Protein backbone atom coordinates (compact mmCIF):
# COMPACT_ATOMS: atom_id res chain seq x y z
CA UNK A 1 0.00 0.00 0.00
CA UNK A 2 2.83 2.35 0.85
CA UNK A 3 4.48 1.61 -2.50
CA UNK A 4 1.27 2.49 -4.37
CA UNK A 5 1.06 5.81 -2.54
CA UNK A 6 4.67 6.66 -3.35
CA UNK A 7 4.25 5.66 -6.98
CA UNK A 8 1.08 7.76 -7.22
CA UNK A 9 2.92 10.79 -5.87
CA UNK A 10 5.64 10.36 -8.46
CA UNK A 11 3.08 9.98 -11.24
CA UNK A 12 1.78 13.48 -10.57
CA UNK A 13 5.19 14.86 -11.53
CA UNK A 14 5.31 12.93 -14.83
CA UNK A 15 3.46 13.70 -18.10
CA UNK A 16 -0.04 12.30 -18.24
CA UNK A 17 -0.92 9.49 -20.63
CA UNK A 18 -0.28 5.80 -21.16
CA UNK A 19 3.37 6.19 -20.36
CA UNK A 20 2.63 7.52 -16.87
CA UNK A 21 0.12 4.73 -16.12
CA UNK A 22 2.54 2.07 -17.32
CA UNK A 23 5.32 3.40 -15.10
CA UNK A 24 2.89 3.48 -12.18
CA UNK A 25 2.07 -0.20 -12.61
CA UNK A 26 5.73 -1.20 -12.95
CA UNK A 27 6.77 0.60 -9.77
CA UNK A 28 3.94 -1.01 -7.81
CA UNK A 29 5.06 -4.51 -8.85
CA UNK A 30 8.72 -3.98 -7.92
CA UNK A 31 9.81 -5.81 -4.74
CA UNK A 32 10.47 -3.84 -1.61
CA UNK A 33 14.01 -2.72 -1.00
CA UNK A 34 15.78 -4.45 1.85
CA UNK A 35 17.06 -2.09 4.54
CA UNK A 36 20.80 -1.97 4.96
CA UNK A 37 22.08 -3.65 8.12
CA UNK A 38 23.11 -1.17 10.78
CA UNK A 39 26.30 -1.91 12.65
CA UNK A 40 26.02 -2.06 16.41
CA UNK A 41 27.28 1.01 18.24
CA UNK A 42 29.31 -1.04 20.72
CA UNK A 43 29.21 -3.88 23.23
CA UNK A 44 25.88 -4.59 24.87
CA UNK A 45 25.41 -3.23 28.37
CA UNK A 46 24.89 -6.03 30.94
CA UNK A 47 21.57 -6.17 32.76
CA UNK A 48 22.33 -6.77 36.44
CA UNK A 49 18.74 -7.33 37.56
CA UNK A 50 15.67 -8.55 35.71
CA UNK A 51 12.12 -7.65 36.64
CA UNK A 52 10.87 -10.86 38.28
CA UNK A 53 7.30 -9.73 38.95
CA UNK A 54 4.77 -10.17 36.12
CA UNK A 55 4.26 -7.22 33.75
CA UNK A 56 1.23 -6.60 31.56
CA UNK A 57 1.60 -7.35 27.86
CA UNK A 58 1.13 -3.76 26.71
CA UNK A 59 3.81 -2.44 29.08
CA UNK A 60 7.57 -2.92 29.21
CA UNK A 61 10.00 -2.75 32.13
CA UNK A 62 11.82 0.54 32.61
CA UNK A 63 15.61 0.45 32.55
CA UNK A 64 17.86 2.55 34.77
CA UNK A 65 21.60 2.81 35.25
CA UNK A 66 23.31 1.11 38.19
CA UNK A 67 26.21 3.22 39.41
CA UNK A 68 28.92 2.65 41.99
CA UNK A 69 29.29 5.26 44.74
CA UNK A 70 32.73 4.13 45.91
CA UNK A 71 34.68 6.87 44.13
CA UNK A 72 34.14 10.43 43.02
CA UNK A 73 33.90 9.54 39.35
CA UNK A 74 30.64 8.29 37.91
CA UNK A 75 31.08 4.57 37.28
CA UNK A 76 28.21 2.77 35.57
CA UNK A 77 28.13 -0.94 36.22
CA UNK A 78 25.14 -1.90 34.10
CA UNK A 79 21.36 -1.67 33.82
CA UNK A 80 18.49 -2.78 36.00
CA UNK A 81 14.89 -3.38 35.02
CA UNK A 82 12.20 -1.57 37.00
CA UNK A 83 8.54 -2.50 37.12
CA UNK A 84 6.52 0.01 35.04
CA UNK A 85 3.57 0.04 37.46
CA UNK A 86 5.84 1.40 40.22
CA UNK A 87 8.53 3.46 38.50
CA UNK A 88 6.57 4.58 35.43
CA UNK A 89 3.19 5.52 36.88
CA UNK A 90 0.89 8.12 35.39
CA UNK A 91 1.76 11.56 36.82
CA UNK A 92 -1.05 12.63 39.16
CA UNK A 93 -0.15 15.92 40.80
CA UNK A 94 -3.48 16.04 42.62
CA UNK A 95 -2.79 12.73 44.40
CA UNK A 96 0.79 13.81 45.12
CA UNK A 97 -0.50 17.03 46.71
CA UNK A 98 -3.12 15.21 48.79
CA UNK A 99 -0.60 12.73 50.19
CA UNK A 100 2.03 15.42 50.91
CA UNK A 101 -0.44 17.68 52.74
CA UNK A 102 -2.08 14.80 54.61
CA UNK A 103 1.15 13.49 56.17
CA UNK A 104 2.77 16.88 56.78
CA UNK A 105 3.11 18.16 60.34
CA UNK A 106 1.91 21.64 61.22
CA UNK A 107 5.41 22.79 62.26
CA UNK A 108 9.01 21.74 61.90
CA UNK A 109 10.46 19.54 64.64
CA UNK A 110 14.22 19.66 64.11
CA UNK A 111 15.86 22.95 65.03
CA UNK A 112 12.80 24.55 66.61
CA UNK A 113 13.84 23.80 70.21
CA UNK A 114 10.25 22.97 71.14
CA UNK A 115 8.55 19.71 71.98
CA UNK A 116 7.06 17.46 69.35
CA UNK A 117 3.31 17.73 68.89
CA UNK A 118 1.04 15.95 66.50
CA UNK A 119 -1.84 18.41 66.30
CA UNK A 120 -2.67 21.98 67.30
CA UNK A 121 -6.15 20.78 68.29
CA UNK A 122 -4.82 18.94 71.33
CA UNK A 123 -6.46 19.91 74.69
CA UNK A 124 -3.11 21.11 76.10
CA UNK A 125 -2.97 23.89 73.49
CA UNK A 126 -4.61 27.25 73.99
CA UNK A 127 -7.61 27.35 71.72
CA UNK A 128 -7.40 23.61 71.19
CA UNK A 129 -10.03 20.96 71.62
CA UNK A 130 -11.90 19.89 74.74
CA UNK A 131 -10.95 16.57 76.31
CA UNK A 132 -13.89 14.15 76.09
CA UNK A 133 -16.19 17.00 75.06
CA UNK A 134 -19.46 16.74 73.14
CA UNK A 135 -19.13 15.77 69.51
CA UNK A 136 -21.11 17.46 66.82
CA UNK A 137 -22.55 15.88 63.69
CA UNK A 138 -19.67 17.11 61.53
CA UNK A 139 -16.20 15.57 61.83
CA UNK A 140 -13.25 17.02 59.93
CA UNK A 141 -10.99 14.07 60.65
CA UNK A 142 -10.14 12.10 57.56
CA UNK A 143 -7.83 9.28 56.55
CA UNK A 144 -6.56 8.88 53.04
CA UNK A 145 -7.32 5.44 51.60
CA UNK A 146 -4.35 3.14 51.37
CA UNK A 147 -4.75 2.93 47.60
CA UNK A 148 -4.36 6.72 47.33
CA UNK A 149 -1.28 6.71 49.57
CA UNK A 150 0.32 3.94 47.53
CA UNK A 151 -0.44 5.76 44.28
CA UNK A 152 1.14 8.94 45.63
CA UNK A 153 4.29 7.01 46.51
CA UNK A 154 4.38 5.54 42.99
CA UNK A 155 4.07 8.99 41.43
CA UNK A 156 6.90 10.27 43.64
CA UNK A 157 9.09 7.28 42.70
CA UNK A 158 8.39 7.97 39.03
CA UNK A 159 9.16 11.69 39.27
CA UNK A 160 12.11 11.71 41.68
CA UNK A 161 14.82 9.25 41.12
CA UNK A 162 18.56 9.82 49.22
CA UNK A 163 16.26 8.28 51.55
CA UNK A 164 16.23 4.78 53.15
CA UNK A 165 13.67 2.14 52.23
CA UNK A 166 12.31 2.01 55.78
CA UNK A 167 10.28 5.14 56.43
CA UNK A 168 10.11 6.12 52.78
CA UNK A 169 7.49 8.83 52.32
CA UNK A 170 6.38 11.30 49.70
CA UNK A 171 7.28 14.46 51.64
CA UNK A 172 10.93 13.41 52.06
CA UNK A 173 11.31 12.58 48.37
CA UNK A 174 9.99 15.98 47.31
CA UNK A 175 12.99 17.62 49.01
CA UNK A 176 15.56 15.89 46.77
CA UNK A 177 16.25 16.08 43.07
CA UNK A 178 17.58 12.53 42.72
CA UNK A 179 16.55 9.33 44.46
CA UNK A 180 19.34 6.81 45.07
CA UNK A 181 18.17 3.24 45.69
CA UNK A 182 20.05 -0.03 45.98
CA UNK A 183 18.96 -3.11 44.04
CA UNK A 184 17.54 -4.90 47.13
CA UNK A 185 15.58 -1.74 47.94
CA UNK A 186 14.07 -1.67 44.45
CA UNK A 187 12.93 -5.28 44.80
CA UNK A 188 11.50 -4.52 48.26
CA UNK A 189 9.49 -1.54 47.00
CA UNK A 190 8.13 -3.38 43.97
CA UNK A 191 6.94 -6.30 46.07
CA UNK A 192 5.23 -4.14 48.71
CA UNK A 193 3.61 -1.60 46.40
CA UNK A 194 2.35 -4.07 43.80
CA UNK A 195 0.77 -6.15 46.56
CA UNK A 196 -1.78 -3.37 47.11
CA UNK A 197 -2.87 -3.49 43.46
CA UNK A 198 -3.75 -7.20 43.61
CA UNK A 199 -5.22 -7.21 47.13
CA UNK A 200 -8.94 -7.96 47.37
CA UNK A 201 -10.33 -6.77 50.71
CA UNK A 202 -13.51 -8.96 50.85
CA UNK A 203 -11.31 -12.06 50.95
CA UNK A 204 -10.14 -11.11 54.45
CA UNK A 205 -13.29 -9.95 56.29
CA UNK A 206 -12.55 -11.54 59.68
CA UNK A 207 -8.88 -10.67 60.00
CA UNK A 208 -7.06 -7.71 61.39
CA UNK A 209 -6.33 -4.89 58.92
CA UNK A 210 -3.44 -5.78 56.62
CA UNK A 211 -2.74 -9.05 58.40
CA UNK A 212 -2.10 -10.54 54.96
CA UNK A 213 0.65 -8.00 54.26
CA UNK A 214 3.70 -9.88 52.92
TORDREN-583728 format. One record per atom (N, C-alpha, C): x, y, z. Coordinates in steps of 0.02 Angstrom, whole numbers, padded with zeros to 5 digits, always signed. Each point is the difference from the previous one (the first is absolute). Example, Ala and Ser with C-alpha at 12.3 -4.5 7.8 and 13.67 -1.06 7.14 Angstrom:
BEGIN
+00660-00284+00390-00045+00059+00000+00045+00060+00000-00018+00053-00036+00042+00059+00003-00039+00055+00037
This chain:
BEGIN
+00041-00060+00000-00041+00060+00000+00043+00063+00000+00054-00003+00039+00045+00057+00004+00034+00012-00067+00016-00055-00036+00032+00007-00065-00048+00031-00051-00063-00018+00003-00049+00031-00045-00007+00074+00012+00001+00020+00063-00005+00072+00016+00061+00037-00025+00060-00029+00009+00060+00034-00024+00000+00004-00077-00020-00055-00032-00002+00001-00073-00051+00049-00026-00057+00007+00035-00050+00049-00021+00025+00071+00006+00039+00013+00054+00028+00067+00008+00050+00017-00055+00039-00050-00021+00047+00012-00054-00035+00009-00067-00057-00033-00008-00036+00005-00064-00027+00070-00012-00014+00037+00054-00024+00068-00009+00053+00045-00031+00063-00017+00011+00054+00041-00028+00018-00019-00071-00027-00055-00026+00016-00023-00067-00055+00022-00049+00014+00000-00065-00052+00017-00050-00056-00051+00001-00061+00024-00009-00058-00043+00001-00002-00042-00064-00035-00056+00003-00007-00042-00058+00014-00072+00016+00006-00042-00053+00012-00071+00010+00068-00013+00031+00048+00043-00017+00066-00010+00026+00002+00007+00076-00036+00049+00026-00003+00010+00072-00035-00057+00036-00055-00027-00029-00035-00056+00031+00041-00063-00001+00038-00010-00054+00042-00060-00005+00056+00002+00052+00030+00059+00009+00053+00006+00050-00028-00010+00070-00062+00023+00011-00031-00009+00065-00010-00073+00017-00022-00040-00050-00010-00071+00012+00066-00036+00011+00053+00019-00037+00065-00033+00009+00030+00013+00069-00007+00061+00024+00029+00016+00066-00038-00035+00056-00065-00011-00010-00039-00035+00051+00018-00073+00005+00022-00030-00056+00016-00072+00000+00070-00013+00026+00043+00050-00001+00070-00010+00021+00003-00022+00073+00045-00046+00016+00007-00023+00070+00026+00055+00045-00016-00007+00063+00022+00050+00049+00075-00004+00010+00031+00057+00009+00071+00003+00011+00017-00022+00071+00052-00040+00006+00020-00024+00065+00041+00053+00036-00016+00014+00063+00039+00051+00036+00071-00025+00012+00046+00047-00002+00070-00017+00011+00012-00016+00074+00039-00051+00014+00013-00016+00070+00039+00055+00034-00020+00016+00060+00033+00053+00039+00048-00032+00049+00061+00022-00001+00050-00027+00045-00014+00021+00072+00013-00044+00047-00013+00015+00070+00048+00054+00024-00025+00043+00044+00040+00056+00023+00057-00022+00045-00008-00057+00034+00052-00023+00045-00022-00062+00037+00037-00020+00050-00020-00060+00039-00064+00012+00038-00039-00052+00008-00063+00005+00036+00012+00010+00074-00042+00043+00029+00006+00015+00071-00031-00058+00040+00035-00027+00050-00029-00055+00039-00059+00023+00043-00049-00043+00005-00059+00013+00043+00012-00037+00066+00009+00036+00054+00017-00030+00064-00060-00029+00035-00059+00025-00014-00060-00024+00035-00059+00001-00048-00034-00056-00004-00060-00005-00041-00062+00011+00043-00053+00024-00031-00063+00010+00035-00034-00068+00008-00002-00026+00062-00027-00067+00012-00076+00000+00006-00030+00054+00020-00072+00003+00007-00034+00005-00068-00059-00028-00007-00034+00001-00066-00017+00071-00022+00007+00011-00066-00015+00065-00030-00053-00011-00053-00046+00047-00007-00053-00005-00050+00030+00000-00070-00037-00029-00048+00026-00008-00067+00012+00066-00035-00042+00049+00013+00006+00064-00036+00051+00047+00033+00034-00022+00053+00049+00041+00033+00067-00036+00000+00054+00039+00006+00068-00027+00001+00036+00025+00061+00046-00040+00027+00039+00024+00058+00042+00061-00018+00008+00043+00049+00041+00060-00007+00071-00017+00020+00048+00025-00038+00070-00013+00014+00033+00063+00030+00044-00012+00049+00036+00055+00033+00072-00022+00010+00044+00049+00004+00071-00014+00010+00014-00019+00072+00046-00048+00009+00026-00019+00066+00070+00028+00005+00010+00044+00048+00065+00034+00007+00031-00018+00068+00066+00003+00001+00038-00014+00061+00017+00067+00033-00011+00003+00065+00013+00061+00039+00064-00005+00041+00045-00043-00020+00062-00009+00037+00049+00058-00012+00003+00026-00060+00046+00053-00017-00037+00064-00019+00039+00051-00016-00029+00063-00020-00024-00001-00072+00031-00040-00042-00019-00003-00070-00062-00043-00008-00039+00017-00050-00062-00036-00014+00017-00065-00036-00011-00056+00033+00016-00066-00028-00065-00039-00009-00018-00013-00061-00061-00037-00016+00017-00074-00007-00034-00040+00040+00014-00072+00000-00045-00038-00048-00059+00024-00013-00046-00034-00045-00070+00030+00006-00049-00040-00021-00070+00022+00001-00041-00044+00047-00054+00026+00022-00049-00038+00040-00069+00014-00027-00042-00051+00002-00068+00007-00024-00046+00018+00059-00042+00050-00010-00047+00023+00050-00071-00015-00023-00043-00016+00046-00069-00016-00017-00036+00064-00022-00033-00001-00057-00032+00062-00025-00057+00025+00043-00034-00045+00036-00056+00022+00042+00022+00038+00062+00065-00005+00017+00026+00035+00059+00042+00060-00020+00045-00009-00048+00048+00052-00018-00018+00035-00065-00058-00014-00029-00023+00035-00060-00075+00011+00005-00022+00024+00057-00071+00012+00011-00023+00064-00034-00064+00006-00010-00028+00060-00031+00007+00059+00048+00027+00056-00022+00009+00057+00046-00066+00029+00023-00014-00003+00064-00060+00028+00030+00021+00050+00054+00003+00063-00019+00020+00051+00047-00051+00010+00055-00064-00013-00015-00051+00009+00051+00008-00051+00056+00015-00063-00018+00011-00051+00051+00065+00014+00039+00051+00022-00036+00064+00017+00033-00011+00057+00050-00040+00049-00016-00014+00055+00045-00041-00023+00060-00049-00042-00011-00041-00026+00055+00042-00039+00051+00043-00043-00026+00041-00041+00045+00051+00043+00038+00031+00049-00034+00050+00042+00032-00032+00044+00055-00059+00027-00013-00033+00042+00050-00028-00042+00058-00024-00060-00016-00030-00042+00052+00050-00023+00052+00062-00016-00021+00049-00026+00046+00047+00053+00028-00010+00062-00019+00045+00054+00022-00020+00024+00069+00049+00013+00043-00012+00027+00066-00012+00075-00004-00032+00028+00051-00017+00071-00003+00060+00045+00014+00056-00027+00026+00060+00040+00012+00060-00046-00005+00058+00031-00010+00061-00038-00003+00020-00023+00070+00033-00058+00003+00020-00029+00064+00074+00012+00013+00042-00015-00049+00072+00009+00010+00018+00074-00003+00039+00022+00049+00025+00068+00000-00046+00051+00031-00061-00019+00018-00046+00049+00030+00011+00008+00075+00030-00050+00033+00011+00004+00071-00062-00012+00042-00055-00018-00031-00062-00011+00036-00017-00075-00002-00049-00018+00040-00020-00070+00004-00037-00021-00063-00001-00065-00011-00036-00027-00058-00074-00006+00016-00041+00024-00045-00072-00004+00007-00029-00025-00066-00054-00037+00006-00031-00027-00060-00055+00043-00028-00032+00040+00042-00057+00040-00024-00008+00062+00043-00021+00054-00030-00012+00062+00037-00069-00002+00033-00039-00051-00013-00066-00007+00030+00001-00042+00063+00059-00012+00026+00006-00038+00063-00027+00041+00058-00028-00031+00052-00027+00038+00058+00052+00041+00038+00065-00018-00005+00051+00038+00037+00017+00065-00033-00024+00012-00061+00014+00062-00036-00054+00051+00015+00020+00063+00001-00049+00053+00009-00041+00007-00064-00065-00002+00008-00044+00001-00058-00008-00068-00032+00025-00052+00033-00006-00067-00028-00067-00032+00017-00002-00065-00007-00063-00036+00012-00014-00010+00074-00057-00029+00014-00022-00015+00068+00005-00075+00010+00034-00019+00055+00008-00072+00014-00067-00031+00015-00017-00052-00036-00063-00037+00010-00061+00045-00003+00003+00051-00043-00057+00046-00006-00053-00027-00046-00056+00036-00005-00054-00022-00045+00022+00003-00072-00023-00047-00039+00018-00004-00070-00060+00019-00043+00013+00043-00048-00053+00022-00044-00010-00049-00057-00048+00015-00043-00014-00045-00056+00053+00001-00055+00042+00053-00001+00050+00008-00053+00068-00016+00028+00037-00044-00031+00068-00017+00019+00046+00016-00058+00053+00037+00014+00048+00019-00051+00061-00046-00002-00002-00053+00039+00054-00049-00001-00007-00045-00061+00053-00011-00035-00003-00042-00059+00065-00039-00006-00007-00059-00030+00057-00043-00014+00001-00014-00075+00057+00010-00030+00006-00016-00071-00002-00075-00009-00036-00024-00050+00000-00073-00013+00070-00024-00016+00013-00063+00017+00066-00028-00012+00017-00001-00074-00050-00010-00043+00012+00000-00072+00026+00069-00023-00027+00053+00028+00021+00068-00019+00071+00013+00025+00016-00023+00061+00067+00010+00027+00052-00039-00041-00018-00060-00020+00046-00040-00041+00010+00032-00069-00054+00026-00029+00006+00033-00065+00043+00063+00005-00007+00037+00054+00043+00059+00009+00073-00018+00005+00015-00056+00034+00069-00023+00004+00027-00022-00068-00043-00031-00040+00021-00020-00067+00015+00061-00044-00042+00051+00005+00012+00061-00039+00064+00033+00021+00015+00001+00065+00062+00029+00024+00060-00041-00023-00006-00066+00000+00056-00042-00024+00010+00010-00075-00053+00013-00037+00007+00012-00071+00033+00067-00015-00017+00051+00040+00023+00067-00014+00070+00013+00028+00014-00024+00059+00064+00012+00034+00038-00065+00003+00056+00003-00028+00041-00061-00003+00059+00008+00049+00093+00075+00323+00035-00054+00033-00040-00013+00063-00038-00048-00006-00037-00016+00060-00001-00076+00008-00001-00026+00062+00000-00073+00009-00066-00031-00019+00000-00066-00008-00061-00035-00019-00050-00001+00058+00025-00006+00062-00044+00000+00058-00017+00073+00016-00063+00015+00004-00021+00069+00013-00003+00042-00063-00002-00030-00057-00003+00037-00063-00068+00034-00006-00001+00065-00012-00062+00036-00005+00005+00052-00055-00058+00026-00020-00003+00046-00056+00032+00067+00018-00012+00025+00060+00025+00066+00019+00076+00003+00000+00033-00055+00021+00073-00001+00000+00029-00002-00071-00034-00035-00045+00025-00004-00068-00008+00066-00037-00049+00040+00018-00009+00064-00035+00055+00049+00016+00041-00012+00051+00054+00045+00018+00063-00013-00039+00004-00054-00037+00061-00020-00035-00013+00000-00076+00052+00011-00037-00004-00001-00073+00010-00070-00027+00040-00041+00034+00016-00067-00024-00011-00050+00056-00029-00056-00017-00012-00053+00048+00049-00057-00013+00041-00017+00050+00050-00053-00006-00025-00061+00037-00008-00055-00035-00026-00062+00028+00048-00057-00017+00008-00046+00046+00038-00061-00014-00045-00051-00033+00030-00051-00030-00039-00051-00034-00046-00039+00048+00023-00019+00060-00048-00032+00047-00058+00046+00019+00014+00065+00005-00054+00047+00016-00052+00004-00055+00023-00002-00063-00046+00002-00057-00046-00061+00002+00030-00059+00012-00041-00061+00004-00049+00003+00058+00021+00028+00056-00044+00007+00059-00059+00046-00015+00012+00056-00033-00054+00047-00015-00048-00029-00050+00025-00034-00051-00044-00029-00050-00047-00052+00030+00028-00042+00044-00041-00052+00031-00055+00029+00044+00018+00051+00040-00048+00028+00048-00054+00042-00035+00020+00040-00049-00048+00045-00032-00046-00037-00048+00026-00049-00036-00042-00038-00046-00048-00046+00037+00015-00016+00062-00046-00042+00039-00067+00036+00010+00001+00066+00007-00062+00037+00010-00044-00002-00062+00030-00003-00059-00041-00001-00061-00039-00064-00008+00028-00056+00024-00033-00065-00008-00038-00021+00062-00001+00039+00051-00034-00018+00062-00075+00009-00007-00038-00049+00022-00073+00002-00003-00025-00003+00072-00026+00056+00025-00019+00006+00070-00053-00049+00022-00054-00013-00039-00052-00047+00025+00025-00070+00014+00060-00018-00024+00025-00067+00014+00024-00006+00073+00010+00055+00034+00025-00001+00068-00047+00039+00047-00063-00021+00006-00048+00039+00039+00008-00008+00076+00027-00057+00022+00003-00014+00072+00071+00003+00027+00044+00034-00034+00068+00007+00023+00015+00072+00019+00055+00008+00034+00021+00068+00016+00021+00037-00063-00003+00066+00001+00018+00037-00061+00072-00014-00021+00008-00018-00063+00065-00012-00031+00038-00056+00036-00037-00049+00025+00034-00058+00028+00032-00043-00055-00027+00006-00061+00027-00038-00056+00057+00036-00034+00025+00053+00029+00056+00038-00030+00061-00044-00003+00033-00004-00058+00058-00046-00006+00060+00023+00041
